[in-house]
């Protein structure tokens, strides 16, 4: 079953490149029936296998923004989380999204994944059920206006990106969708 999660502060630049954090490590999110934490290394296997991971708008497959296979989406794990850089396409979705990010209307990220056997750990903490994501099979990242997690980021830029400065100077959001 494909699961969707997200967060972020999205920004864009004149060259129509988006960057941000699609998932923040060690940040607990209340998903209603349980809380969830993405642990460092959760995406390492997906990134190492060279799987084709897509960038979408609102988890909509017809709103394709880029792919790792096409080289228009770059993903990497940092100590903070799953960082991305996305070259927006010159399409209706790409142009509209650049404007929405620039205005601040779209400021969050999400991600879609499946969990392989042994890829998560569940624990009861008092009245709260907590799920830790240890290893996931990443399918997509998504840019969204309605994030549920409170720690992701997205930004539009036209000059070289300084990840350390970005992490320290921006608020973060996360989203969860089912």
C-alpha positions in Angstrom: 0.0 0.0 0.0 1.4 3.4 -1.0 1.6 5.8 1.9 2.0 9.6 1.6 3.7 12.0 3.9 4.9 15.5 3.7 6.1 18.9 5.1 8.0 22.1 4.1 8.7 25.6 3.3 9.0 25.8 -0.5 10.9 28.5 -2.4 11.6 29.1 -6.1 14.1 31.3 -8.0 14.3 33.0 -11.4 15.9 30.0 -13.0 12.8 28.0 -11.9 14.7 25.6 -9.7 13.0 24.4 -6.5 14.8 23.1 -3.5 13.9 22.0 -0.1 13.5 19.2 2.4 10.9 16.7 1.5 11.1 14.8 4.8 12.7 15.9 8.1 14.5 13.3 10.2 13.6 12.7 13.9 10.6 15.0 13.8 7.5 13.5 15.3 4.2 14.1 13.5 0.8 13.4 14.9 -1.1 11.6 12.2 -4.3 11.1 14.2 -4.4 7.4 15.0 -0.6 7.4 15.6 2.5 9.5 15.6 5.3 8.9 13.1 9.0 9.6 13.0 11.3 9.3 9.9 14.7 8.1 11.0 18.1 9.0 9.3 18.9 6.5 6.6 15.2 5.7 5.8 15.7 6.7 2.2 19.3 5.4 1.7 18.3 2.1 0.0 15.9 3.8 -2.4 18.5 6.4 -3.4 21.3 3.8 -3.8 19.2 1.5 -6.1 18.8 4.2 -8.7 15.0 3.8 -8.7 13.1 6.3 -10.8 11.5 8.6 -8.3 9.1 11.2 -9.5 8.3 14.8 -8.4 4.6 15.6 -8.6 2.2 18.3 -7.7 -0.4 17.2 -5.1 0.4 13.5 -5.6 -1.2 13.8 -9.1 0.6 11.5 -11.6 -0.7 13.7 -14.5 1.1 16.7 -12.9 4.7 15.3 -13.4 7.4 17.9 -12.6 10.5 15.8 -12.9 12.2 12.5 -12.3 15.5 11.2 -11.0 15.9 9.1 -14.2 15.6 12.2 -16.3 18.0 14.1 -14.1 15.5 16.9 -13.4 15.1 15.7 -9.8 18.0 15.3 -7.5 17.6 13.7 -4.1 20.1 13.2 -1.2 20.0 12.4 2.4 21.5 15.1 4.6 21.8 15.1 8.5 18.6 17.1 8.5 16.5 15.0 6.1 15.7 14.2 2.4 16.9 17.2 0.4 15.8 17.8 -3.1 16.5 20.0 -6.1 14.0 20.1 -8.9 14.3 21.9 -12.3 10.7 22.9 -13.0 9.5 22.1 -16.5 8.3 24.7 -19.0 4.8 23.3 -18.7 1.5 24.7 -17.3 2.1 22.8 -14.1 5.7 24.0 -13.8 5.0 27.7 -14.6 1.9 27.7 -12.3 3.9 26.1 -9.5 6.7 28.5 -9.7 4.3 31.4 -9.3 2.4 29.7 -6.4 5.7 29.0 -4.6 7.0 32.5 -5.1 3.8 33.9 -3.6 3.9 31.5 -0.7 0.7 29.7 -1.6 2.5 26.4 -2.0 5.1 26.0 0.7 5.1 22.3 1.7 6.3 18.9 0.6 5.1 15.4 0.9 6.5 12.0 -0.1 4.9 8.7 -1.2 6.4 5.4 -0.1 5.9 1.8 0.7 7.4 0.0 3.7 9.3 -3.2 3.1 9.2 -6.0 5.7 11.2 -4.8 8.7 11.2 -1.2 7.5 9.3 0.2 10.4 9.0 -0.2 14.1 5.9 0.3 16.3 5.9 1.2 19.9 3.3 2.2 22.4 4.3 5.2 24.5 1.6 5.8 27.1 -1.6 6.5 25.2 0.2 7.1 21.9 1.1 4.6 19.3 4.4 5.6 17.6 5.7 4.4 14.2 9.4 4.8 13.3 10.2 4.7 9.6 13.6 3.0 9.3 13.7 2.0 5.6 11.2 2.9 3.0 10.8 2.4 -0.8 10.5 6.0 -2.0 8.1 6.4 -4.9 7.6 10.2 -5.1 8.0 13.5 -3.6 5.2 16.0 -3.9 4.9 19.8 -3.7 1.7 20.8 -1.9 -0.2 23.7 -0.4 -1.7 21.6 2.4 1.1 20.0 4.5 0.4 17.9 7.6 3.9 17.4 8.9 5.3 20.7 10.3 9.0 20.4 9.2 9.5 20.3 5.4 10.8 23.1 3.2 10.6 24.3 -0.4 12.2 27.3 -2.1 12.6 28.8 -5.5 16.0 30.1 -6.4 18.2 31.6 -9.1 21.6 31.6 -7.4 23.7 28.7 -6.0 22.0 27.0 -3.1 23.6 27.0 0.4 21.9 24.1 2.3 23.3 24.9 5.7 22.1 28.5 5.5 18.7 27.4 4.1 18.1 24.9 7.0 18.9 27.5 9.6 17.0 30.4 8.1 13.7 28.9 7.1 10.7 27.4 8.9 9.8 23.8 8.0 6.5 22.0 7.3 5.4 18.4 6.8 2.3 16.9 5.3 0.6 13.5 5.6 -2.0 12.2 3.2 -3.7 8.8 3.0 
